[in-house]
Amino acid sequence: MRAAFEVRGRHLHRRLSALPGVTCVEPTGAFYCFPDVSRHFGRTIAGVKVDGSMTFTRACLEGARVALVPGDAFGEDRCVRLSFATSVEEMDKGLDRLEKLLKEGSR
């Protein structure tokens, strides 16, 4: 399982780092990525005015059906948390929807 999680973590890191306005440090511990999404603050995404990690996660849930954990719960409001304790296929489904949402711009 450790090898599988390493592969999944690298995959999620690569996909997140390719999203517009997202930067991500490669995970080295548990099965989470913690990307910085603060470049999206000030935008309106899926009808939600994004001003922090809480509103960013709400926009992603409403606009792309992707559940993220706000980073302010961990003391870092610029970031959100995603788990890679699922299959690559399931991650890709959500990441494809997230990518589309972030590329669409304000609406």
C-alpha positions in Angstrom: 0.0 0.0 0.0 2.9 2.4 0.7 4.0 2.1 -2.9 0.5 2.7 -4.2 0.1 5.8 -2.0 3.4 7.1 -3.3 2.2 6.7 -6.9 -1.1 8.4 -6.0 0.5 11.2 -4.2 2.9 12.0 -7.1 -0.1 11.8 -9.5 -2.2 14.2 -7.5 0.7 16.6 -7.0 1.3 16.6 -10.7 -2.3 17.2 -11.6 -2.8 19.9 -9.0 0.4 21.7 -10.0 -1.0 21.8 -13.6 -4.2 23.6 -12.6 -4.4 27.3 -13.3 -3.6 29.4 -10.3 -2.6 26.5 -8.1 0.8 25.7 -6.6 1.5 22.5 -4.7 4.4 21.0 -2.7 4.9 17.3 -3.3 3.5 15.3 -0.3 6.0 13.4 1.8 3.9 12.2 4.7 0.3 11.1 5.1 -2.1 10.8 2.1 -2.9 14.4 1.6 -1.9 17.2 -0.7 -2.1 20.8 0.5 -2.1 23.1 -2.5 -2.1 26.9 -2.4 -5.2 28.3 -4.2 -4.8 31.9 -3.0 -4.4 33.2 -6.6 -8.1 32.5 -7.0 -9.0 34.8 -4.1 -11.0 37.8 -5.4 -12.6 35.8 -8.2 -16.2 34.7 -8.4 -16.4 31.0 -9.1 -19.7 29.2 -9.5 -21.5 32.3 -8.2 -19.3 32.3 -5.0 -17.1 35.3 -4.3 -13.9 33.6 -3.2 -12.1 35.4 -0.3 -10.4 32.5 1.5 -10.2 28.7 1.7 -13.7 28.3 3.0 -15.4 30.1 0.1 -13.0 28.4 -2.4 -14.1 25.0 -1.1 -17.7 26.0 -1.3 -17.3 27.1 -4.9 -15.6 23.8 -5.8 -18.4 21.8 -4.1 -21.1 23.8 -5.8 -19.5 24.2 -9.2 -17.6 21.0 -9.7 -19.0 18.6 -7.0 -15.5 18.3 -5.6 -15.2 18.2 -1.8 -12.1 19.9 -0.4 -11.1 20.7 3.2 -10.5 24.4 3.9 -6.9 25.1 4.9 -7.9 27.6 7.6 -8.7 24.5 9.7 -5.0 23.8 9.7 -3.8 27.4 10.2 -3.2 28.1 6.5 -6.1 29.9 4.8 -4.2 30.1 1.4 -4.5 26.3 1.0 -7.0 23.5 0.8 -6.5 19.8 1.6 -7.2 16.9 -0.7 -6.8 13.2 0.1 -5.3 10.7 -2.3 -6.7 7.7 -0.4 -8.7 6.7 -3.4 -8.0 5.3 -6.9 -6.2 7.4 -9.6 -9.4 7.0 -11.7 -11.6 8.6 -9.0 -9.1 11.4 -8.4 -8.9 12.1 -12.1 -12.7 12.4 -12.3 -12.7 15.1 -9.7 -9.6 16.8 -10.9 -11.1 17.0 -14.5 -14.2 18.8 -13.1 -12.0 21.1 -10.9 -9.8 22.0 -13.9 -12.9 22.8 -16.0 -14.3 25.0 -13.2 -11.1 26.9 -12.6 -10.5 27.5 -16.4 -14.1 28.8 -16.9 -13.4 32.0 -15.0 -15.9 34.1 -13.4 -19.6 33.4 -14.0 
